[in-house]
């Protein structure tokens, strides 16, 4: 019987959704600004990681 190592990894839980009903319109707009900033931060990290991966691939490329 094969053993799947993926079963050993902890399952990532999605964060609970924020209760938006208690926020004012201004708070909701601020929340959107914060979310957009976080999205941009994640996109920048993706670009950085792709560059690092590309650099590593070029370095270890067989000659």
N, C-alpha and C positions, 0 to 999 in steps of 0.2 A: 504494500500500500504506500503510495507516494505521500510525502508530507509537504503541504503548501506553506511556505514561509510567510506568505502574505497574511495568513491567519494570526501570526505573531504580532503584527503591527497594530498599534492601538488605532481604533477607529476614530476618525476626526468627527467631532460633533459640530454641527453648524451652530453659530451663536444664536441665541434667542432673538427674535425680532423685537425691535424697539416699539413700545406702545406709542404710536403717533397721535392717538386721539387726545392725549393730554398736552400736546405741544401747541403753542400759538403759531400763527402764520409766520411771524418773524423767526421763531425757533425752528420751524420746519425749513425755512429758507436757509438759515444758518447750518442746519443739519445737512442739507443738500450741498452746500459749499464745502463742508467738512468731508462728506463722502466723495465729492469730486476730487478733492485734494488727495485723499487716500487712494483713489483709483489712479491718479497720476503718479503717485509714489510707487504703486505696484507696477505700473507700466515702465517706469524708469528702472526698477529692479530687474524686470524681464530683459530690458535692453542690455543692462550691465551683465547679467548672467549669460545671455547669448554671446556677448563679446568675449567673455572669459572662456566659454565653451569653444568658440571659434578659434581663439588663440591657443587653447590646449590641443585642439584637433590639428592645427597647423604645426605645432611643435612636435607632436608625436606621429606625424604623417610619415609613413615608410618612404625611404629614399631609394 
